[in-house]
Amino acid sequence: MKKTTITLLATGLLLITGLKAQTIQDGMNHLNAQRYKNALDVFQKLLAVNPNNIDAIYWEGQTFLQSEEIMASRITSARQLYEKALQTTNQAP
């Protein structure tokens, strides 16, 4: 009885945390749907967990470039992000 209860609780906990977890694909889906703020939020949360996640860095930069801000501002934001990423990830492509 105890073993079953513990198993059910553990499974429920994993399901709940799995539902809240956001992935690169979630951010890309927001980006493709032109929900730039949501996409940035997803990528920034992923980078808060792992600052060296080069996929999240790349897609955050792409979100900056596609957003609806003034072109110079978008390019500056993306350039700063990518330059910082090159320094912190040991020149990862």
QUIRA-V24801 format. One line per field, one symbol per residue. ss: DSSP state (H for helix, E for strand, - for the rest). burial: + if it has 9 or more other C-alpha atoms within 8 Angstrom, else -. A space follows every 50 residues. Layout:
ss=???
burial=???
This chain:
ss=-HHHHHHHHHHHHHHHHHHH---HHHHHHHHH---HHHHHHHHHHHHHH- ---HHHHHHHHHHHHH----HHHHHHHHHHHHHHHHHH-----
burial=-----------------------+-++++++---++-+++-+++-++--- -+++-++++++++++-+------++-+++-++--++--+----
